[in-house]
Amino acid sequence: MKIIKNLFLVLIAFAIVSCANNNEEFSKVKHPDWAKNKNIYEVNIRQYTDEGDFKSFEKHLPRLKEMGVDILWIMPVQPIGVKNRKGTLGSYYSIKNYLSVNPEFGTMDDFKHLVNKAHEQNMYVILDWVANHTSWDNNLITEHPEWYTHDSLGNILSPVEDWTDVADLNYYNNELRTYMINALEFWIKEANIDGFRCDVAGMVPTDFWNEARKQLDKIKPVFMLAEWESPELHKKAFDMTYSWALNGMMNDIAKKINTADKLDTLFNKLSTDYDKDNYFMNFTSNHDENSWNGTVFERLGDGAQTFAVLTATIPGMPLLYSGQEAAMNKRLRFFDKDTIEWNDYKYADFYKTLLTLKTNNKALWNGKQGGDLIKINSSNDKAVYSFVREKDDDKVFVILNLSEKEQDITLNGEEYAGAYKNIFTNEKAEFKANTELKLKPWEYLVFEK
């Protein structure tokens, strides 16, 4: 029953809060050592090539490696439900069978070959996982209807009114929990993937994810990304959560709803609410943002690259979505075929420069492995955001004009003083205390030493 499920989730939430007040009840997630300086790239297999399959995408691996990509987050690869399907091809997130591969993408052997080739390129692969719901023609509905959420009349429900193509799973049932953990383990053992991106993770009880992570780590150290924004998920289950608040803030700054100085409020809240070793995924686009809210150019306009620099240099792990390196400026259709137009990979060198810096400069490493963000105040903090990050002998100095107007500013203090190299031009630069600068509209400057 829906009421029973909701009551159960409330009790779980109460238990989590109670445990949070007793620190001995929680152990921190141990990140895989390899994740400390990594970035992430979301792969939309359906739209990546005309063929829309694993083999065709695999040909892009050398290019992505050259660009500096580390972690491949592959959108769901399982068969898609037909019953109540939306569009001609359906939603990737309407899973018909958790243990097989969508034949439109290829075979299980094709997928395993792709994973192996990625590993040969020293890249890692995480698979998108949909634990909250299934398609209406998933065999589990007929074999185990008690695993689903029902209304007072016994009808199986969708998790959200508009999600008519999927049926809600009920984690009150322990047999469902066991099945789902076994399914997660299957992909680690069978395909040797390195972790999961978990769809609407906060709609599934946290204690399920805690147990799943515990069991998966027994097989190999995994990397877990939650599509959610909650400190609780970091404690036992997830390495990284979404930085939706940052994405919304960037959109608002671009639309002049907010000003650059409001970033301080956001960063201060994050540092208060989260542990320093929690990872945030910083992004200007992903499959949801692109398809439903607009391309980066629709939302961020001429500031798209400037905000990309921000996501790559503040604490957190930067995400690229398929096509961003090609300056893709169209909303990809979500339920139908809509191939990315690659053209000349206009921004490949831009992203390569940022991702290389992320990899090599310890100041930008993830979690406690990286340096703290130290804000540099200026004569116009409402338009310009500047900061330094430093770790051991590495330092990064960033200046961003987050406005469409030219800015004449003075950078206060001397925290940034010293000799640097501009990462985009390789030119040397030296800064003294209270430096004066003229910035072009949306100009970004990144210096390292």
N, C-alpha and C positions, 0 to 999 in steps of 0.2 A: 504494500500500500504506500502511496506517496506520503501520507501523513507519518506512517511508521518510519519510512526512510528519512524524512526530515528530522524526526525526533532523534533517530539514531545519530545523524550527523551533528545535531546540536550537542548530544552527549559526548561525542568524540571531540568536538571543539572544546567543551568544558574540560575534558580530561587533558587535552593538550595544554590548555592554559594552566591547569593545576600543575602539570609536570614542569611547565616553564618556570614556575615559582620554586622548583626544586632542581637546581642545576645538575645534581648528580643523576637525574633521570635522562639527561641528554648527553650524547657524545657528538662532537662536531664531525661533519662529513670530511673525509680525507680525500682531497683532490688527487687524481692521477698526476704523478710528477710531470708528465709530458704536457699538461694543460697550462703550465704556469705562464707561458708567453704566447699563447695561441690566439688566433682569430677564427671566425666561423663563416661559412658560406652556405646559403640555402639553395638546394638543387630542386628545381621543378622539372622532373623528368618529362612529363607530358608536353611541356611547352618549350623544352630546351632545343630540340631539333625537329626537323620535319617528320622524322620517323617516330620521335617521342618514345625511344626505348633505351635500355641500358647500354647496349653496344654502341649506339650513336653518341650518347653522352660520354662514354669512356674515352672517346677520341679527344675530348677536351681536357682530360686530366693533365697532360704536359703543359698546356697553356695556363691552367689554373695554378699549377705548381710554380711556374715561372712568375706568375703574378704574386705569389707569396701566400696562397690559400693553405690553411692548415687542417681545419675540421670541415668535413662535408656533412651537412645536415640534409638528408634525403627525405623529401616528403613521402607520405605513406605509399608503400609499394604493393600492398595486398589487393586482392580483387575487390571491385566496387559493386555495391548492391544495385540491383535493377529495380526492385519494387520501390515505388515512390521516388524514383531517381529524379534529380533535378538536371535539366539540360540533356544534352545528347550523351555525354560521357560520365556525368555524375560527379559527386564530391569525392575527393581523395579520402575524406574523413568519414565515409560511409563504408565501413569494413564488412565484407561478406564472409571472409575466412581469415582468421588471424595467422594461420600457419602456412599460407601459400602466397604465390606471387601473381600479380595482375598480368594475364597473358598479353595485354597490350604493351607491356614494358619488356617482356621476354620471359625467360625461365628462371627458376631458382639458381641453376648453374650460371646463367648470365649474370645474375646479381652477385653471386659469390665471386665470379671472375672480376667484376667491377670492384668489389671490396678488396680483393687481393692486389689488383693493379694500383688502387689508391694507396694501399699499405706500402707497395714497392716505391711509391713516390714520397714516402714518409708523411703521408696524410692519414687522417683518422676519419672514421665514418660513424655517424650516429643516425639512427632510424627514427622517423616520426612515428609515435605510438598513440593510438586512440583507445584509451581504457574506459572512457566514460560512457560510450554508446556504441551500438553496432547498426548495420543496415537492417532493414525489416525482413530481408530474406537470408540473414545469417542463420545457419542451422541451429545455433544456440537457442533461438526463439522457440523452436518446436521441441528441441531436446531438453531444454532447461528453462521453461517460461518463468519459473520461480526466481530466476536470476535477474529479472527485469522489474522495473517500477510500474505498479498498477494504480489505477484510480479506484474509487469506491465501488465501481461496477465491474472491476476486474480487467479493464482494458489497459493494455500496455501503453505507456506514455512516451512522448518525445521529451528530451531534457529541457528544451526551450521551444516555445510555441512555433517559432519560425523554422525550426530544424525538423521539418516534416519528413525528411528522408532518413532519419535515424531514430532508434529506440533506446531509451535510457536504461542503463544497467544499475542494479541495486547492490551496493557493497555491504549491505546488511548480511548478505549471504556469504558464509565462509568458503563454501565450495567454489563460488565465483572467484574469490580472492586467490585460491589455490590454482585454479585454472589459468588466471591471468598471469600469475608469476611464472607458471610453467611455460606459458606462451612467450613471455619475455626471455626466459632462459633459452628457449628454443633458438631464437635468432642469434644470441651470443654464441651458442655452441655450434649451430649449423652454418652460419655465415661469417662468424668471427668479427661481427661489428663491435664498435667500441663504446656503445652507450645508446641513449635514447633522448629524443626531444618529446616531451609528454604533453599532448594536447589537453587544453583546459584542465590542467593538473589540479587546480583548486576545487574543481567540482567532484573530485574523487577524494575520499578520506585520507588525511595525511598519514595515518598509521598504516594504511596499505602501502603507500610509497616507501615508508620507513622499512617495512619488512621486505619489500621488493629490492630495495637497494642493498640491504644486508645479504640477501640471497645471491644477487648478481655479482657482488664483489667477491663472493666465494669462487666464482668462475674465473674472473679477471677484473682488474681495476677498471671500472666503467666511469664514463662521464655522463651526467644526467642534467638535462635542461628542462625546466618547467615553464610552460606557457601560463605564467601567473606572476603575481607580484606580492610576496608575503615572506617575512622573515622566518616564519615557522617551517617553511619548506626546506630551508637551508640546513636545519639542525641535524637531521639524520638521512635525508633523502636526496637532495639536489645540490649540485655544484653551482648552478646558475639559474637565475630567474630573469624574466623580461624587465626592461627598464621602460615600461609604458609611460611613466611620469615624465621622463626625459623626452620621449618622443612627442608627447602632447605639448610640453613646454617649447620645444623647437618649433612645432607647427604654429603655436601662438605667437612666438617672437617674430616669425616670418610674416604673420598676418597683422603685426603691430598690436595684438591684443595684450601681449606682455613685452617686457624689456629685458635686455641681457642680464641686468643685475638680479633678476628673479631666479637665475640659475643658482645663486648662492643659497637661497632659501631651500631649494630642492636638494642641493648637495649636503647642506647641514642636516636636513631631515634624514637623508639616507645614512649619513655617518652616525646619527643617533639611533636609528631603528635597526641597523644591520651591523653584523660583525665585520671587521676589516677584511677578513678572508672570504667573505661572501662575494661571489662573482655576479656582476650584472651584465646582461646582454644589451649593448647600445646599438641602436639601428636608426636609419632614416627610412628604411623600407623593409618589407617582408611580404609574404603572399597575401596576408589579410590587408595590410596597408595599401598595397598596390591595387588589388582588385576592388576593394570596397571603399577606400578613403581617398585614393588618388595617387598618381605617380609622385616621385620626389619633386618634380618640377611643378606639378599642380599645387602641391602643399608648401614647398619651400622656395619655389621660384629661383631667382638668381643666386640664392644663398645655399643651394643644394650641396655644393662642394664644401662650402664653409662649415656647414653643419656636419658633413661627413668627417671633416678634420676634427671637429669637436668629439664625435663619437669614438674616434680612433686614438685620442690622446688623453681623455679623462679616465679615471678608474673604471674598469670594466672591459669586456671583450667586444670588439666591433664585429657586427654582422654585415655581410653583403648578400643581397638577394640576386638571383639569376637575372642577368641583363643589366645590372647597374654599371658594370664596367663598359658597357656599350652605350651608355647614356640613354637607356630605354625610356621612352616617353609615351607609353601607352599602358592602359590598364589591361592586364591579361585576363581574359575570360576565365571564370572559375570552373564552370561546368562543361566547357566545350573546348575544342582544339583551337589554339591561338598562339602560333609559334613566335618565339622571340626574334626580333630583327637585330642581327648582330652587327652588321655593317663593319666598321673599322676598329671596334673596341676603343672608342675615343678616350675613355678614362682608365684604361688598363695601366698605363704608366703612373698615373696619379695614385691609384690604389696600391700599386706595387711599392711605391715610395712610402706610403703610410704603413703598409703591412710589414715591410722590411724594418722600419723603425720600431714597430711594435715588437718584432721578434728579437732584435739585437740590442735595444736600449733598455736596461733593467728598470729604468724609471717608469716605463710603461707596462711592466709585467703585471699579471693579474693578482688580485687579492693582496695579501701581505707581502708577496714577493716584489711588488712594485712600490713606487714612491707616493707619498701623500701629495694631494693637490694643494698648492699654496697660492691663493688668489693674489694677483697683482692689481691693486686699485689704480684707477686712472682718473683723469680730469672729466671723463664722460663714461661712467660705468653703465649707464643705461643703453649705450650703443656698442661699447667695446668690452669684450671679455678676454682677460689675459691671466695666465698662470704659469707657474713652474712646477715641475715634478723632478725629484732627485732620488737616486738610489745608488749607494756606494760611490763609484767615480762617474756615474752616468747622470746626465741632466738634460731635460727638455724644457724649452721656453716657447710658449704659444701665445700668439696675439691674433684675435679674431674680431673683425668688424662685422657685427651682427645687425647691420642696417644697410639700407639702400642709399645712404648718403656718405659723401666723403667726410672723414673725421680728422681733425687736428687735435691731437691729444698729448698729454704728458703722463708717462708712466711713473707712478709714485714709488719712492723707496729705492732700495739697492739689492733686493733679494735676487734679481735677475742679472745683476751686473756681471760682466765677464765676456770672454771670447767664445763664439759659437760658429757653427756652419749651418747655412740655410739648407734644409733637406731637399728642397725642390730645385734650387739653382746651384747648389754646392759652393756658393759664394761665402766667404768668411765675413763675419760681422762681430763688432764689439759694442757692448752697451755699458754706459755709465749710469750712475744714479740719476733719477729724474729725467730720463730720456724723453725727448720730444719726437713725435712721429706724425706723418701725414699718411692716412690710410685711404685707399680707394674703396668705393662701395663694395661690401661683402669680401673685402680682401682678407686673406689668411696668410699668416707667417708662422713657420715652425722652425725652430733652431735647436740644434743638439750639440752636446759635447760629452 
